[in-house]
Amino acid sequence: MKRLCLVLGIFLMIGACATIKYTPPEPRQIQNTFPCNKPFDAVWQATIEAVAELNLPIGNLEKESGLITIDWINFQGQNPKDGYCDCGQLLPIRQDEEKPQKEYSTWDVRGHFNIFVKRLKTDGCEIKINSVFEAGQKACVSTGRLEAGINKLIQKKIG
C-alpha cells in the first residue's frame, strides 16, 4: 500500500511540473497537380508501373476515368522536417518555463491517397495526387513530399 501511494505521488508530482501542449499543424499550400506532355496511355502505364514498384495497396483502379485509389498505409515516424506529413507538435511545458522548447514531434501516421490521370484537350495529361493523413484522432497536413516523389517516379518511367 505504501508503495502504491509513493508511485501515485511521483506521478502527481510529475503531472504538476509538466503539461503537454498540442499545437495543430499550419495549413500548407503544396503542389499536387503535375503537367505531363505525354499521351494518356503512356502516362497511365507509367502510373500503374510506379504503383506496382512501390507495392501500394490498390483499392480501385479505373482506366476509363483515370483514377487509382490507394488504401490506408501505415507511415512510421513522420515529422514535418523530412516526412510526408505534419501532424502538429506535442511539447512538454514545465511550470518554470514560459514557452515550450522548439522540437519536432514524431508521429506514427496512416494515410491514403488517390492518383488521377486526366486527359487534356491537347495531347498531354495532368497527374493529380490527393492525400489524407491522420495520427490517431488528429488530422495531419501533407508536406508535399509524397506527391512530388510519386510524380518523380511516374515521370522517370515515362522517359
C-alpha positions as CSV (number, residue, x, y, z in Angstrom):
1,M,0.0,0.0,0.0
2,K,2.9,2.4,0.9
3,R,4.5,1.6,-2.5
4,L,1.3,2.4,-4.4
5,C,1.0,5.7,-2.6
6,L,4.6,6.5,-3.4
7,V,4.1,5.7,-7.1
8,L,0.9,7.7,-7.3
9,G,2.6,10.6,-5.5
10,I,5.5,10.6,-8.0
11,F,3.1,10.6,-11.0
12,L,1.1,13.5,-9.4
13,M,4.3,15.5,-8.9
14,I,5.4,14.9,-12.5
15,G,2.0,15.9,-13.7
16,A,2.1,19.1,-11.6
17,C,5.5,20.0,-13.0
18,A,4.8,19.5,-16.7
19,T,1.9,19.6,-19.1
20,I,1.7,18.7,-22.7
21,K,0.7,21.3,-25.2
22,Y,-0.6,20.3,-28.6
23,T,-0.2,22.7,-31.4
24,P,-2.1,21.7,-34.6
25,P,-0.2,21.9,-37.9
26,E,-0.4,25.0,-40.0
27,P,-2.3,24.7,-43.3
28,R,0.0,24.4,-46.3
29,Q,-0.1,25.0,-50.0
30,I,1.5,22.1,-51.7
31,Q,1.9,21.1,-55.4
32,N,-0.3,18.1,-56.0
33,T,-1.0,18.7,-59.7
34,F,1.7,18.0,-62.3
35,P,1.5,18.6,-66.0
36,C,2.7,16.0,-68.4
37,N,3.1,16.4,-72.2
38,K,2.8,12.7,-73.0
39,P,-0.2,10.8,-74.2
40,F,-2.7,9.4,-71.7
41,D,-1.9,5.7,-72.4
42,A,1.8,6.2,-71.7
43,V,1.2,8.2,-68.5
44,W,-1.4,5.6,-67.3
45,Q,1.0,2.7,-67.9
46,A,3.8,4.6,-66.1
47,T,1.5,5.3,-63.2
48,I,0.5,1.6,-62.9
49,E,4.2,0.6,-63.0
50,A,5.0,3.2,-60.3
51,V,2.2,1.9,-58.0
52,A,3.4,-1.7,-58.5
53,E,7.0,-0.8,-57.9
54,L,6.1,1.0,-54.7
55,N,3.9,-2.1,-53.7
56,L,1.0,0.2,-52.9
57,P,-2.3,-1.4,-51.9
58,I,-4.8,-0.6,-54.7
59,G,-8.4,0.0,-53.6
60,N,-9.8,0.8,-57.0
61,L,-8.4,1.2,-60.5
62,E,-10.4,2.6,-63.4
63,K,-8.5,3.4,-66.6
64,E,-11.6,5.0,-68.2
65,S,-11.8,7.6,-65.5
66,G,-8.1,7.7,-64.9
67,L,-8.5,7.1,-61.2
68,I,-6.4,4.9,-58.9
69,T,-7.2,4.8,-55.2
70,I,-4.7,3.6,-52.7
71,D,-5.9,2.0,-49.5
72,W,-4.7,3.1,-46.0
73,I,-1.0,2.7,-45.4
74,N,0.9,3.0,-42.1
75,F,3.8,5.5,-42.2
76,Q,6.1,5.3,-39.2
77,G,8.0,8.2,-37.6
78,Q,6.6,11.1,-39.7
79,N,7.7,14.6,-38.8
80,P,7.3,17.9,-40.7
81,K,11.1,18.3,-41.2
82,D,11.5,15.3,-43.5
83,G,8.3,13.3,-43.5
84,Y,5.3,13.1,-45.8
85,C,3.0,15.0,-43.3
86,D,2.8,17.4,-40.4
87,C,0.6,16.4,-37.5
88,G,1.5,19.3,-35.3
89,Q,3.6,19.4,-32.2
90,L,3.3,17.8,-28.7
91,L,5.5,19.8,-26.4
92,P,6.1,19.4,-22.7
93,I,5.8,22.7,-20.8
94,R,7.1,22.8,-17.2
95,Q,5.7,25.3,-14.8
96,D,9.1,27.1,-14.6
97,E,9.1,27.7,-18.4
98,E,7.1,30.3,-20.2
99,K,7.5,28.7,-23.6
100,P,8.0,25.2,-24.8
101,Q,11.2,24.2,-26.4
102,K,11.1,24.1,-30.2
103,E,11.4,20.5,-31.4
104,Y,9.7,18.3,-33.9
105,S,7.2,15.7,-32.8
106,T,7.4,12.3,-34.4
107,W,4.1,10.6,-35.2
108,D,3.0,7.2,-36.3
109,V,0.7,8.1,-39.1
110,R,-1.6,6.3,-41.5
111,G,-2.7,7.8,-44.8
112,H,-4.4,7.0,-48.1
113,F,-4.4,8.8,-51.4
114,N,-5.6,8.7,-55.0
115,I,-3.9,9.4,-58.3
116,F,-5.9,10.9,-61.0
117,V,-4.6,10.9,-64.6
118,K,-6.6,13.4,-66.6
119,R,-6.7,13.6,-70.3
120,L,-6.3,17.1,-71.6
121,K,-7.7,18.5,-74.9
122,T,-4.2,18.7,-76.2
123,D,-2.0,15.7,-76.5
124,G,-0.9,15.9,-72.8
125,C,-2.2,14.9,-69.4
126,E,-2.3,16.1,-65.9
127,I,-1.4,14.0,-62.9
128,K,-3.2,14.9,-59.6
129,I,-2.4,13.2,-56.3
130,N,-4.7,13.8,-53.3
131,S,-3.6,12.6,-49.9
132,V,-5.1,12.3,-46.5
133,F,-3.1,11.6,-43.3
134,E,-4.0,11.1,-39.7
135,A,-2.4,10.3,-36.4
136,G,-4.9,8.8,-34.1
137,Q,-7.8,11.3,-34.0
138,K,-5.6,14.1,-35.2
139,A,-5.8,15.3,-38.8
140,C,-2.4,15.9,-40.4
141,V,-1.4,18.0,-43.4
142,S,0.7,16.9,-46.3
143,T,4.2,18.3,-46.7
144,G,4.0,17.7,-50.5
145,R,6.9,15.1,-50.4
146,L,4.7,12.1,-51.1
147,E,3.1,13.8,-54.1
148,A,6.4,15.0,-55.5
149,G,8.0,11.6,-55.0
150,I,5.3,9.7,-56.8
151,N,5.2,12.2,-59.6
152,K,9.0,12.0,-60.0
153,L,8.8,8.2,-60.3
154,I,6.0,8.4,-62.8
155,Q,7.9,10.9,-64.9
156,K,11.0,8.8,-64.8
157,K,9.1,5.8,-66.1
158,I,7.6,7.8,-68.9
159,G,11.0,8.7,-70.0
